[in-house]
Amino acid sequence: MTDTTAVNQAYFNQLAAEYDSRFEKTVGRLEKEVRGLVDFIGAPEGGRLLDYACGTGLLSRALGDRMSQCVGVDVSESMVELYNAKAKSQGFTPEQRAAHVGNLLDPSDASPTALSDAQFSNFDVAGVGAGFHHFDDAHLAAARLAQRLRPDGGVLFILDFVAHEADPDHGATKGVRHHGFTEAQMRDVFERAGVGRGFEFRVMDEDVVFENARGVGKHMTRRVFFARGERA
């Protein structure tokens, strides 16, 4: 585990219990936006979703009505527990929606044993919802996720922040490795990972606000983008 992974694991384990309530408005808005992007993403009816760095399940909730199975993966044990508790309370079976503790981005372990079963491969969509800026190596992350897609048409989908100034007051700063991304950077990431076919990049019309992200009364404003591309 890299130092960045350990920092993110500790931070999100601590934040997990209050994450959804603390960012309820923004998370709800992002879920609604993603729900309206199923055609843009290319999420097939009855397909399978890998929700990577899943947290409490933003992408799974947004796309779950369309997919037959959502598989979450996160390094935070507490986030995984909450994801699974929410899925169970909503009536989903573990076969339909479940999260697992794991890390696909360790440079020294391309195929971790815990994530080597058939259920962790051949996905129609692999998505990262607002977590990509926490990854040490964006190119490695995209390549590892691309490997988990079905050949000839599996989709990588990323929701993250448009490039912005560094924010030293944000509590997660030590675990942030990228201050957002430009369209050109994302295109390069997708193409080098082998998922550049049909690449598209869209930016939300308005900023989103993460209330109290820097502490009580201290909010964080970001512009969000959506990027997608297909495995050849």
BAMI-191933 format. One record per residue: x, y, z of N, C-alpha, C in turn; residue number from 1. Coordinates in pm, whole numbers. Example, Ala and Ser with C-alpha at 12.3 -4.5 7.8 and 13.67 -1.06 7.14 Angstrom:
residues 2
+--------+--------+--------+--------+--------+--------+--------+--------+--------+-----+
!   n_px !   n_py !   n_pz !  ca_px !  ca_py !  ca_pz !   c_px !   c_py !   c_pz !   n !
+--------+--------+--------+--------+--------+--------+--------+--------+--------+-----+
!   1319 !   -569 !    780 !   1230 !   -450 !    780 !   1320 !   -330 !    780 !   1 !
!   1285 !   -225 !    708 !   1367 !   -106 !    714 !   1290 !      3 !    787 !   2 !
+--------+--------+--------+--------+--------+--------+--------+--------+--------+-----+
***
This chain:
residues 232
+--------+--------+--------+--------+--------+--------+--------+--------+--------+-----+
!   n_px !   n_py !   n_pz !  ca_px !  ca_py !  ca_pz !   c_px !   c_py !   c_pz !   n !
+--------+--------+--------+--------+--------+--------+--------+--------+--------+-----+
!     84 !   -119 !      0 !      0 !      0 !      0 !     88 !    125 !      0 !   1 !
!     63 !    218 !    -92 !    141 !    341 !    -96 !     99 !    434 !     18 !   2 !
!    183 !    535 !     44 !    151 !    631 !    150 !     20 !    702 !    119 !   3 !
!     -1 !    739 !     -7 !   -124 !    807 !    -45 !   -246 !    720 !    -20 !   4 !
!   -237 !    593 !    -55 !   -348 !    501 !    -31 !   -379 !    491 !    117 !   5 !
!   -277 !    482 !    199 !   -297 !    472 !    344 !   -362 !    599 !    399 !   6 !
!   -319 !    715 !    350 !   -378 !    841 !    393 !   -525 !    848 !    355 !   7 !
!   -557 !    812 !    231 !   -696 !    813 !    186 !   -781 !    713 !    263 !   8 !
!   -725 !    596 !    289 !   -797 !    494 !    365 !   -834 !    547 !    503 !   9 !
!   -739 !    608 !    572 !   -764 !    660 !    706 !   -864 !    776 !    702 !  10 !
!   -848 !    866 !    605 !   -936 !    982 !    596 !  -1080 !    940 !    571 !  11 !
!  -1102 !    851 !    476 !  -1239 !    813 !    442 !  -1299 !    716 !    543 !  12 !
!  -1217 !    640 !    613 !  -1270 !    562 !    725 !  -1327 !    654 !    831 !  13 !
!  -1259 !    764 !    856 !  -1304 !    860 !    956 !  -1428 !    936 !    910 !  14 !
!  -1433 !    968 !    782 !  -1542 !   1050 !    727 !  -1668 !    970 !    695 !  15 !
!  -1656 !    841 !    679 !  -1763 !    758 !    622 !  -1898 !    779 !    689 !  16 !
!  -1902 !    775 !    821 !  -2030 !    779 !    893 !  -2111 !    904 !    864 !  17 !
!  -2044 !   1015 !    834 !  -2115 !   1140 !    811 !  -2112 !   1186 !    665 !  18 !
!  -2053 !   1106 !    578 !  -2031 !   1150 !    440 !  -2162 !   1185 !    370 !  19 !
!  -2257 !   1094 !    369 !  -2381 !   1118 !    294 !  -2463 !   1232 !    351 !  20 !
!  -2469 !   1243 !    483 !  -2547 !   1351 !    544 !  -2476 !   1486 !    526 !  21 !
!  -2345 !   1485 !    534 !  -2267 !   1608 !    522 !  -2274 !   1666 !    382 !  22 !
!  -2272 !   1579 !    282 !  -2273 !   1625 !    142 !  -2401 !   1583 !     70 !  23 !
!  -2510 !   1574 !    144 !  -2635 !   1521 !     90 !  -2681 !   1593 !    -36 !  24 !
!  -2683 !   1726 !    -33 !  -2733 !   1802 !   -148 !  -2647 !   1779 !   -272 !  25 !
!  -2517 !   1784 !   -255 !  -2427 !   1770 !   -369 !  -2426 !   1628 !   -423 !  26 !
!  -2422 !   1531 !   -333 !  -2424 !   1391 !   -377 !  -2554 !   1362 !   -452 !  27 !
!  -2665 !   1411 !   -399 !  -2794 !   1391 !   -466 !  -2797 !   1456 !   -603 !  28 !
!  -2737 !   1573 !   -614 !  -2733 !   1642 !   -743 !  -2648 !   1565 !   -843 !  29 !
!  -2535 !   1513 !   -798 !  -2447 !   1437 !   -887 !  -2513 !   1307 !   -931 !  30 !
!  -2582 !   1241 !   -839 !  -2655 !   1119 !   -876 !  -2757 !   1149 !   -986 !  31 !
!  -2829 !   1258 !   -971 !  -2929 !   1296 !  -1070 !  -2864 !   1324 !  -1205 !  32 !
!  -2751 !   1393 !  -1204 !  -2680 !   1423 !  -1329 !  -2637 !   1295 !  -1399 !  33 !
!  -2578 !   1202 !  -1323 !  -2530 !   1077 !  -1382 !  -2647 !    995 !  -1436 !  34 !
!  -2758 !    995 !  -1363 !  -2876 !    922 !  -1407 !  -2922 !    970 !  -1545 !  35 !
!  -2904 !   1098 !  -1569 !  -2944 !   1154 !  -1698 !  -2841 !   1135 !  -1808 !  36 !
!  -2730 !   1069 !  -1776 !  -2621 !   1052 !  -1872 !  -2604 !    908 !  -1919 !  37 !
!  -2705 !    825 !  -1897 !  -2688 !    682 !  -1930 !  -2658 !    662 !  -2079 !  38 !
!  -2718 !    742 !  -2165 !  -2690 !    728 !  -2308 !  -2552 !    782 !  -2343 !  39 !
!  -2513 !    893 !  -2281 !  -2379 !    949 !  -2300 !  -2274 !    848 !  -2255 !  40 !
!  -2296 !    787 !  -2140 !  -2201 !    688 !  -2088 !  -2197 !    566 !  -2178 !  41 !
!  -2315 !    523 !  -2221 !  -2325 !    398 !  -2295 !  -2346 !    280 !  -2203 !  42 !
!  -2420 !    304 !  -2094 !  -2447 !    198 !  -1997 !  -2559 !    110 !  -2049 !  43 !
!  -2531 !    -16 !  -2081 !  -2633 !   -102 !  -2141 !  -2735 !   -152 !  -2040 !  44 !
!  -2857 !   -165 !  -2083 !  -2962 !   -223 !  -1998 !  -2920 !   -365 !  -1960 !  45 !
!  -2922 !   -392 !  -1829 !  -2887 !   -525 !  -1781 !  -2738 !   -552 !  -1774 !  46 !
!  -2656 !   -447 !  -1789 !  -2511 !   -464 !  -1786 !  -2456 !   -474 !  -1645 !  47 !
!  -2323 !   -481 !  -1637 !  -2253 !   -494 !  -1510 !  -2163 !   -371 !  -1488 !  48 !
!  -2167 !   -318 !  -1365 !  -2092 !   -198 !  -1330 !  -1986 !   -229 !  -1226 !  49 !
!  -1863 !   -185 !  -1251 !  -1759 !   -180 !  -1149 !  -1754 !    -37 !  -1098 !  50 !
!  -1793 !    -18 !   -973 !  -1795 !    113 !   -909 !  -1668 !    121 !   -825 !  51 !
!  -1561 !    179 !   -883 !  -1431 !    177 !   -816 !  -1412 !    303 !   -732 !  52 !
!  -1347 !    287 !   -615 !  -1343 !    393 !   -515 !  -1487 !    433 !   -486 !  53 !
!  -1567 !    332 !   -459 !  -1713 !    345 !   -459 !  -1768 !    432 !   -348 !  54 !
!  -1695 !    447 !   -238 !  -1752 !    519 !   -126 !  -1881 !    454 !    -82 !  55 !
!  -1983 !    534 !    -59 !  -2112 !    479 !    -17 !  -2199 !    437 !   -135 !  56 !
!  -2147 !    457 !   -259 !  -2218 !    402 !   -375 !  -2284 !    502 !   -467 !  57 !
!  -2226 !    619 !   -485 !  -2286 !    721 !   -571 !  -2318 !    667 !   -710 !  58 !
!  -2220 !    609 !   -777 !  -2244 !    561 !   -914 !  -2338 !    441 !   -916 !  59 !
!  -2328 !    356 !   -817 !  -2417 !    239 !   -812 !  -2562 !    283 !   -796 !  60 !
!  -2585 !    382 !   -714 !  -2722 !    431 !   -697 !  -2770 !    502 !   -823 !  61 !
!  -2681 !    577 !   -888 !  -2721 !    652 !  -1007 !  -2750 !    562 !  -1126 !  62 !
!  -2673 !    454 !  -1140 !  -2686 !    367 !  -1258 !  -2751 !    233 !  -1226 !  63 !
!  -2776 !    207 !  -1099 !  -2821 !     75 !  -1057 !  -2952 !     29 !  -1117 !  64 !
!  -3043 !    122 !  -1144 !  -3171 !     82 !  -1203 !  -3153 !     25 !  -1343 !  65 !
!  -3043 !     60 !  -1407 !  -3019 !     15 !  -1544 !  -2933 !   -111 !  -1550 !  66 !
!  -2852 !   -131 !  -1446 !  -2757 !   -241 !  -1447 !  -2811 !   -362 !  -1371 !  67 !
!  -2771 !   -481 !  -1413 !  -2815 !   -602 !  -1343 !  -2729 !   -630 !  -1221 !  68 !
!  -2605 !   -577 !  -1221 !  -2515 !   -601 !  -1109 !  -2421 !   -482 !  -1092 !  69 !
!  -2406 !   -439 !   -967 !  -2310 !   -334 !   -932 !  -2211 !   -391 !   -832 !  70 !
!  -2084 !   -383 !   -865 !  -1977 !   -434 !   -778 !  -1891 !   -316 !   -735 !  71 !
!  -1894 !   -286 !   -606 !  -1814 !   -176 !   -554 !  -1680 !   -226 !   -501 !  72 !
!  -1578 !   -143 !   -514 !  -1446 !   -171 !   -457 !  -1392 !    -42 !   -397 !  73 !
!  -1339 !    -50 !   -275 !  -1284 !     68 !   -209 !  -1178 !     25 !   -109 !  74 !
!  -1079 !    111 !    -85 !   -977 !     80 !     15 !  -1026 !    107 !    156 !  75 !
!  -1136 !    183 !    170 !  -1190 !    217 !    300 !  -1289 !    111 !    348 !  76 !
!  -1254 !     44 !    457 !  -1343 !    -58 !    512 !  -1476 !      2 !    556 !  77 !
!  -1471 !    122 !    612 !  -1594 !    185 !    662 !  -1688 !    224 !    549 !  78 !
!  -1632 !    271 !    439 !  -1715 !    304 !    323 !  -1780 !    177 !    266 !  79 !
!  -1705 !     69 !    260 !  -1759 !    -57 !    210 !  -1873 !   -106 !    299 !  80 !
!  -1856 !    -94 !    430 !  -1963 !   -134 !    522 !  -2089 !    -53 !    498 !  81 !
!  -2075 !     77 !    478 !  -2192 !    162 !    454 !  -2257 !    131 !    320 !  82 !
!  -2176 !    111 !    217 !  -2228 !     74 !     86 !  -2315 !    -50 !     99 !  83 !
!  -2264 !   -152 !    165 !  -2337 !   -278 !    176 !  -2461 !   -265 !    263 !  84 !
!  -2452 !   -184 !    367 !  -2569 !   -162 !    452 !  -2680 !    -93 !    374 !  85 !
!  -2644 !      6 !    293 !  -2743 !     75 !    211 !  -2805 !    -20 !    109 !  86 !
!  -2721 !   -100 !     45 !  -2772 !   -194 !    -55 !  -2871 !   -292 !      8 !  87 !
!  -2837 !   -343 !    125 !  -2925 !   -438 !    193 !  -3056 !   -372 !    233 !  88 !
!  -3049 !   -249 !    284 !  -3170 !   -179 !    327 !  -3262 !   -147 !    211 !  89 !
!  -3205 !   -139 !     90 !  -3284 !   -110 !    -30 !  -3334 !   -237 !    -98 !  90 !
!  -3307 !   -351 !    -36 !  -3361 !   -477 !    -85 !  -3277 !   -549 !   -189 !  91 !
!  -3153 !   -507 !   -208 !  -3066 !   -574 !   -305 !  -2998 !   -694 !   -242 !  92 !
!  -2983 !   -800 !   -320 !  -2906 !   -916 !   -274 !  -2758 !   -888 !   -300 !  93 !
!  -2668 !   -960 !   -233 !  -2525 !   -941 !   -259 !  -2488 !   -969 !   -404 !  94 !
!  -2563 !  -1055 !   -470 !  -2537 !  -1083 !   -611 !  -2573 !   -963 !   -699 !  95 !
!  -2667 !   -883 !   -655 !  -2709 !   -766 !   -732 !  -2623 !   -643 !   -703 !  96 !
!  -2588 !   -625 !   -575 !  -2512 !   -505 !   -538 !  -2433 !   -533 !   -411 !  97 !
!  -2301 !   -527 !   -421 !  -2216 !   -550 !   -305 !  -2081 !   -484 !   -327 !  98 !
!  -2021 !   -438 !   -218 !  -1889 !   -377 !   -223 !  -1787 !   -463 !   -150 !  99 !
!  -1661 !   -446 !   -189 !  -1552 !   -526 !   -135 !  -1433 !   -436 !   -106 ! 100 !
!  -1361 !   -466 !      0 !  -1239 !   -393 !     30 !  -1129 !   -442 !    -64 ! 101 !
!  -1064 !   -349 !   -133 !   -959 !   -390 !   -225 !   -891 !   -272 !   -291 ! 102 !
!   -780 !   -300 !   -356 !   -700 !   -198 !   -423 !   -648 !   -252 !   -555 ! 103 !
!   -697 !   -196 !   -664 !   -653 !   -238 !   -798 !   -534 !   -156 !   -848 ! 104 !
!   -489 !    -59 !   -768 !   -393 !     39 !   -819 !   -254 !     27 !   -759 ! 105 !
!   -227 !    -81 !   -689 !    -94 !   -103 !   -633 !      4 !   -132 !   -748 ! 106 !
!    105 !    -48 !   -768 !    197 !    -70 !   -880 !    267 !   -206 !   -875 ! 107 !
!    281 !   -261 !   -755 !    354 !   -387 !   -740 !    265 !   -510 !   -748 ! 108 !
!    134 !   -489 !   -763 !     41 !   -603 !   -765 !    -68 !   -578 !   -868 ! 109 !
!    -46 !   -623 !   -989 !   -139 !   -597 !  -1098 !   -267 !   -679 !  -1087 ! 110 !
!   -262 !   -789 !  -1013 !   -379 !   -876 !  -1002 !   -394 !   -927 !   -859 ! 111 !
!   -444 !   -842 !   -769 !   -456 !   -882 !   -629 !   -548 !  -1003 !   -613 ! 112 !
!   -507 !  -1095 !   -528 !   -581 !  -1220 !   -510 !   -726 !  -1195 !   -470 ! 113 !
!   -747 !  -1097 !   -383 !   -882 !  -1070 !   -333 !   -978 !  -1025 !   -442 ! 114 !
!   -922 !   -978 !   -555 !  -1006 !   -926 !   -664 !   -981 !  -1002 !   -793 ! 115 !
!   -950 !  -1130 !   -780 !   -915 !  -1210 !   -898 !  -1029 !  -1299 !   -947 ! 116 !
!  -1140 !  -1306 !   -873 !  -1253 !  -1389 !   -916 !  -1314 !  -1335 !  -1045 ! 117 !
!  -1393 !  -1419 !  -1109 !  -1459 !  -1379 !  -1234 !  -1552 !  -1260 !  -1215 ! 118 !
!  -1608 !  -1246 !  -1094 !  -1702 !  -1135 !  -1069 !  -1634 !   -999 !  -1078 ! 119 !
!  -1501 !   -996 !  -1075 !  -1428 !   -870 !  -1080 !  -1371 !   -840 !  -1218 ! 120 !
!  -1428 !   -898 !  -1321 !  -1380 !   -872 !  -1457 !  -1496 !   -873 !  -1555 ! 121 !
!  -1466 !   -834 !  -1678 !  -1563 !   -838 !  -1787 !  -1683 !   -746 !  -1763 ! 122 !
!  -1655 !   -628 !  -1709 !  -1762 !   -531 !  -1682 !  -1800 !   -454 !  -1809 ! 123 !
!  -1927 !   -415 !  -1815 !  -1973 !   -329 !  -1924 !  -1931 !   -185 !  -1900 ! 124 !
!  -1929 !   -145 !  -1773 !  -1888 !    -10 !  -1735 !  -1801 !    -19 !  -1610 ! 125 !
!  -1689 !     52 !  -1611 !  -1609 !     73 !  -1490 !  -1609 !    223 !  -1465 ! 126 !
!  -1655 !    264 !  -1348 !  -1668 !    406 !  -1319 !  -1599 !    447 !  -1191 ! 127 !
!  -1556 !    573 !  -1187 !  -1499 !    633 !  -1067 !  -1573 !    763 !  -1042 ! 128 !
!  -1643 !    772 !   -932 !  -1722 !    889 !   -899 !  -1651 !    981 !   -802 ! 129 !
!  -1583 !   1083 !   -854 !  -1516 !   1186 !   -773 !  -1402 !   1131 !   -688 ! 130 !
!  -1336 !   1027 !   -738 !  -1222 !    972 !   -665 !  -1092 !    973 !   -743 ! 131 !
!  -1099 !   1004 !   -871 !   -981 !    989 !   -957 !   -866 !   1081 !   -915 ! 132 !
!   -899 !   1198 !   -859 !   -794 !   1292 !   -819 !   -717 !   1244 !   -696 ! 133 !
!   -764 !   1138 !   -633 !   -693 !   1081 !   -518 !   -590 !    975 !   -558 ! 134 !
!   -588 !    936 !   -684 !   -500 !    827 !   -726 !   -360 !    880 !   -759 ! 135 !
!   -258 !    808 !   -713 !   -119 !    848 !   -737 !    -90 !    865 !   -886 ! 136 !
!   -125 !    766 !   -964 !    -89 !    760 !  -1106 !   -216 !    746 !  -1188 ! 137 !
!   -259 !    855 !  -1250 !   -384 !    853 !  -1326 !   -378 !    757 !  -1443 ! 138 !
!   -263 !    748 !  -1507 !   -250 !    658 !  -1622 !   -255 !    511 !  -1579 ! 139 !
!   -189 !    479 !  -1470 !   -195 !    342 !  -1419 !   -337 !    307 !  -1377 ! 140 !
!   -405 !    401 !  -1311 !   -542 !    376 !  -1266 !   -633 !    344 !  -1384 ! 141 !
!   -626 !    426 !  -1488 !   -711 !    403 !  -1605 !   -678 !    270 !  -1671 ! 142 !
!   -550 !    237 !  -1679 !   -510 !    111 !  -1743 !   -559 !     -9 !  -1663 ! 143 !
!   -548 !     -2 !  -1530 !   -593 !   -114 !  -1447 !   -745 !   -132 !  -1457 ! 144 !
!   -818 !    -22 !  -1460 !   -963 !    -32 !  -1474 !  -1002 !    -81 !  -1612 ! 145 !
!   -930 !    -38 !  -1714 !   -957 !    -82 !  -1850 !   -943 !   -234 !  -1862 ! 146 !
!   -848 !   -290 !  -1789 !   -827 !   -435 !  -1792 !   -947 !   -512 !  -1739 ! 147 !
!  -1028 !   -446 !  -1659 !  -1145 !   -511 !  -1599 !  -1270 !   -500 !  -1687 ! 148 !
!  -1259 !   -430 !  -1798 !  -1373 !   -413 !  -1889 !  -1382 !   -529 !  -1988 ! 149 !
!  -1502 !   -552 !  -2036 !  -1517 !   -649 !  -2145 !  -1451 !   -593 !  -2270 ! 150 !
!  -1391 !   -678 !  -2351 !  -1328 !   -630 !  -2475 !  -1431 !   -576 !  -2573 ! 151 !
!  -1385 !   -488 !  -2660 !  -1467 !   -436 !  -2769 !  -1595 !   -370 !  -2721 ! 152 !
!  -1577 !   -262 !  -2644 !  -1695 !   -182 !  -2610 !  -1718 !   -154 !  -2465 ! 153 !
!  -1644 !   -219 !  -2373 !  -1657 !   -185 !  -2232 !  -1620 !    -38 !  -2211 ! 154 !
!  -1690 !     30 !  -2122 !  -1677 !    175 !  -2107 !  -1610 !    212 !  -1975 ! 155 !
!  -1511 !    301 !  -1984 !  -1456 !    366 !  -1865 !  -1525 !    500 !  -1851 ! 156 !
!  -1576 !    529 !  -1730 !  -1648 !    653 !  -1703 !  -1589 !    718 !  -1580 ! 157 !
!  -1555 !    845 !  -1592 !  -1496 !    917 !  -1479 !  -1573 !   1046 !  -1454 ! 158 !
!  -1614 !   1064 !  -1330 !  -1672 !   1189 !  -1281 !  -1567 !   1249 !  -1188 ! 159 !
!  -1522 !   1370 !  -1221 !  -1422 !   1432 !  -1134 !  -1426 !   1583 !  -1152 ! 160 !
!  -1322 !   1651 !  -1104 !  -1321 !   1796 !  -1103 !  -1238 !   1853 !  -1217 ! 161 !
!  -1288 !   1961 !  -1275 !  -1211 !   2037 !  -1372 !  -1090 !   2097 !  -1300 ! 162 !
!   -978 !   2111 !  -1370 !   -855 !   2162 !  -1311 !   -879 !   2291 !  -1232 ! 163 !
!   -819 !   2298 !  -1113 !   -842 !   2411 !  -1022 !   -715 !   2437 !   -942 ! 164 !
!   -715 !   2546 !   -868 !   -601 !   2579 !   -783 !   -594 !   2482 !   -665 ! 165 !
!   -474 !   2464 !   -611 !   -456 !   2380 !   -493 !   -535 !   2438 !   -376 ! 166 !
!   -582 !   2351 !   -289 !   -667 !   2392 !   -177 !   -607 !   2340 !    -47 ! 167 !
!   -516 !   2415 !     15 !   -446 !   2366 !    134 !   -535 !   2350 !    256 ! 168 !
!   -655 !   2411 !    255 !   -742 !   2404 !    372 !   -834 !   2282 !    372 ! 169 !
!   -838 !   2209 !    261 !   -927 !   2093 !    253 !   -870 !   1978 !    334 ! 170 !
!   -955 !   1912 !    414 !   -911 !   1807 !    503 !   -845 !   1690 !    435 ! 171 !
!   -878 !   1666 !    309 !   -824 !   1550 !    237 !   -701 !   1584 !    155 ! 172 !
!   -643 !   1704 !    179 !   -534 !   1752 !     94 !   -420 !   1652 !     80 ! 173 !
!   -380 !   1588 !    189 !   -266 !   1497 !    184 !   -293 !   1377 !     93 ! 174 !
!   -420 !   1346 !     72 !   -455 !   1234 !    -14 !   -494 !   1274 !   -154 ! 175 !
!   -488 !   1404 !   -183 !   -521 !   1454 !   -316 !   -393 !   1459 !   -399 ! 176 !
!   -392 !   1391 !   -512 !   -272 !   1384 !   -595 !   -282 !   1468 !   -721 ! 177 !
!   -403 !   1512 !   -756 !   -423 !   1592 !   -877 !   -525 !   1701 !   -847 ! 178 !
!   -496 !   1823 !   -886 !   -588 !   1933 !   -864 !   -682 !   1944 !   -984 ! 179 !
!   -760 !   1840 !  -1003 !   -851 !   1832 !  -1116 !   -777 !   1797 !  -1244 ! 180 !
!   -853 !   1797 !  -1355 !   -798 !   1757 !  -1484 !   -857 !   1843 !  -1595 ! 181 !
!   -778 !   1865 !  -1698 !   -827 !   1930 !  -1819 !   -880 !   1823 !  -1915 ! 182 !
!   -952 !   1867 !  -2017 !   -999 !   1772 !  -2117 !   -881 !   1705 !  -2187 ! 183 !
!   -777 !   1781 !  -2217 !   -661 !   1723 !  -2285 !   -593 !   1617 !  -2198 ! 184 !
!   -584 !   1643 !  -2069 !   -524 !   1544 !  -1979 !   -607 !   1416 !  -1975 ! 185 !
!   -738 !   1432 !  -1969 !   -824 !   1314 !  -1965 !   -818 !   1236 !  -2095 ! 186 !
!   -816 !   1305 !  -2205 !   -806 !   1236 !  -2334 !   -678 !   1153 !  -2340 ! 187 !
!   -568 !   1210 !  -2293 !   -441 !   1138 !  -2291 !   -448 !   1016 !  -2200 ! 188 !
!   -509 !   1032 !  -2084 !   -524 !    920 !  -1990 !   -604 !    807 !  -2054 ! 189 !
!   -715 !    841 !  -2117 !   -800 !    739 !  -2179 !   -727 !    671 !  -2296 ! 190 !
!   -666 !    750 !  -2381 !   -601 !    692 !  -2499 !   -486 !    601 !  -2461 ! 191 !
!   -405 !    641 !  -2365 !   -292 !    558 !  -2325 !   -335 !    432 !  -2252 ! 192 !
!   -456 !    433 !  -2197 !   -508 !    314 !  -2129 !   -580 !    220 !  -2224 ! 193 !
!   -593 !    260 !  -2351 !   -662 !    176 !  -2448 !   -812 !    188 !  -2446 ! 194 !
!   -862 !    299 !  -2389 !  -1007 !    321 !  -2385 !  -1042 !    458 !  -2446 ! 195 !
!   -968 !    495 !  -2549 !   -990 !    624 !  -2612 !  -1095 !    626 !  -2721 ! 196 !
!  -1144 !    509 !  -2760 !  -1244 !    504 !  -2866 !  -1373 !    572 !  -2819 ! 197 !
!  -1424 !    662 !  -2900 !  -1548 !    731 !  -2865 !  -1534 !    823 !  -2746 ! 198 !
!  -1413 !    872 !  -2720 !  -1391 !    959 !  -2604 !  -1479 !   1083 !  -2611 ! 199 !
!  -1542 !   1115 !  -2499 !  -1620 !   1239 !  -2486 !  -1597 !   1298 !  -2348 ! 200 !
!  -1610 !   1430 !  -2342 !  -1583 !   1504 !  -2219 !  -1688 !   1613 !  -2206 ! 201 !
!  -1763 !   1611 !  -2099 !  -1865 !   1713 !  -2076 !  -1845 !   1777 !  -1940 ! 202 !
!  -1879 !   1905 !  -1932 !  -1865 !   1979 !  -1807 !  -2003 !   2026 !  -1762 ! 203 !
!  -2031 !   2012 !  -1633 !  -2159 !   2060 !  -1580 !  -2171 !   2210 !  -1600 ! 204 !
!  -2292 !   2256 !  -1619 !  -2315 !   2398 !  -1646 !  -2284 !   2486 !  -1526 ! 205 !
!  -2303 !   2433 !  -1406 !  -2284 !   2511 !  -1284 !  -2191 !   2439 !  -1188 ! 206 !
!  -2126 !   2516 !  -1102 !  -2041 !   2457 !  -1000 !  -2124 !   2378 !   -899 ! 207 !
!  -2058 !   2289 !   -829 !  -2120 !   2221 !   -715 !  -2048 !   2266 !   -589 ! 208 !
!  -2119 !   2263 !   -478 !  -2063 !   2309 !   -350 !  -2065 !   2194 !   -250 ! 209 !
!  -1949 !   2163 !   -197 !  -1938 !   2064 !    -90 !  -1937 !   2141 !     42 ! 210 !
!  -2051 !   2142 !    108 !  -2066 !   2223 !    228 !  -1983 !   2166 !    343 ! 211 !
!  -1918 !   2257 !    414 !  -1837 !   2222 !    532 !  -1721 !   2129 !    500 ! 212 !
!  -1677 !   2128 !    375 !  -1567 !   2039 !    336 !  -1437 !   2076 !    404 ! 213 !
!  -1422 !   2204 !    437 !  -1299 !   2251 !    503 !  -1319 !   2272 !    653 ! 214 !
!  -1434 !   2230 !    703 !  -1470 !   2256 !    842 !  -1604 !   2326 !    846 ! 215 !
!  -1659 !   2344 !    964 !  -1792 !   2404 !    979 !  -1794 !   2544 !    917 ! 216 !
!  -1887 !   2562 !    824 !  -1902 !   2691 !    759 !  -1802 !   2720 !    649 ! 217 !
!  -1713 !   2625 !    622 !  -1611 !   2644 !    519 !  -1638 !   2549 !    403 ! 218 !
!  -1689 !   2603 !    295 !  -1735 !   2522 !    184 !  -1630 !   2512 !     73 ! 219 !
!  -1645 !   2411 !    -12 !  -1555 !   2390 !   -125 !  -1637 !   2390 !   -254 ! 220 !
!  -1598 !   2473 !   -350 !  -1670 !   2485 !   -476 !  -1586 !   2424 !   -589 ! 221 !
!  -1651 !   2342 !   -669 !  -1582 !   2276 !   -780 !  -1671 !   2273 !   -904 ! 222 !
!  -1607 !   2271 !  -1020 !  -1676 !   2245 !  -1146 !  -1650 !   2098 !  -1181 ! 223 !
!  -1755 !   2026 !  -1214 !  -1746 !   1881 !  -1235 !  -1750 !   1848 !  -1384 ! 224 !
!  -1670 !   1748 !  -1423 !  -1676 !   1698 !  -1560 !  -1713 !   1550 !  -1561 ! 225 !
!  -1756 !   1506 !  -1678 !  -1784 !   1364 !  -1702 !  -1706 !   1323 !  -1827 ! 226 !
!  -1629 !   1216 !  -1817 !  -1552 !   1167 !  -1931 !  -1581 !   1019 !  -1952 ! 227 !
!  -1586 !    981 !  -2078 !  -1610 !    840 !  -2110 !  -1534 !    799 !  -2236 ! 228 !
!  -1499 !    671 !  -2242 !  -1433 !    616 !  -2359 !  -1446 !    465 !  -2356 ! 229 !
!  -1426 !    402 !  -2472 !  -1451 !    258 !  -2484 !  -1323 !    179 !  -2507 ! 230 !
!  -1322 !     60 !  -2454 !  -1212 !    -33 !  -2479 !  -1224 !    -88 !  -2621 ! 231 !
!  -1115 !    -85 !  -2693 !  -1117 !   -135 !  -2831 !  -1119 !   -287 !  -2833 ! 232 !
+--------+--------+--------+--------+--------+--------+--------+--------+--------+-----+
***
